[in-house]
Amino acid sequence: MPEPVPSRLARRKQETRAALIAAAQRIYAERGTTDVSIQQITEAADVGFGSFYNHFTSKADLFDAAVAEAVDAHAARLSTLLADIDDPAAVFTTSLRITGRTVRTHPLTARIMTRTNSAWLLLAERGHAPRALQDISAAVEAGVFRIGDPAVALACTAGCLIAAMQLCGLDPEMPVDRIIDEAALNVLRMFRVEEAEAERLVALPLPPVTT
């Protein structure tokens, strides 16, 4: 059976919510703060002030949703790009390299990720962190990664990646690919991957990423 077509009212509600989310993402990415008024948010979204509370209970609720949808979209993109890769170490390394390159390919997403509390990114059940943790554990079982606690390894990875992305954002002339790949190589070395294998993983061709 075909899915029912949303009513005009339902479509308008979806459009208003999407506009508020997009505005919050732009504000957070550009300013790095949630210290703005609801009036400023609704003006940026080009929606009526009164419509805000039809969708969100507070600014915190909106910005939480805005960050969650950004990382969810990135996780979905990674799942599609990595669908044909079976090796967990290759999946982990390739996702690391693709994520770092969002500085260039998806700058709004990159700014949101680098400005969000790392603990939120690591502990949230949404986004790519749960999949990355699975990939790390699988690579440990395969004998490629030699680490202790996978959760600690993921935290170390996030710290390295976010710092590398922030470095890339300091200057538009920064060699993003080189910086991100070197960061990925250092993560693999931290996981005590054999040097030849680490270099092979970082040299794997990346799937094409649409902007």
Secondary structure, DSSP 8 states (H G I E B T S, - for coil): -------HHHHHHHHHHHHHHHHHHHHHHHHS-----HHHHHHHHTS-GGGGGGT-SSHHHHHHHHHHHHHHHHHHHHHHHTTT---HHHHHHHHHHHHHTHHHH-HHHHHHHHHS-HHHHHH-SSSSHHHHHHHHHHHHHTTS---S-HHHHHHHHHHHHHHHHHHHTT-TTS-HHHHHHHHHHHHHHHTT--HHHHHHHHTS-------
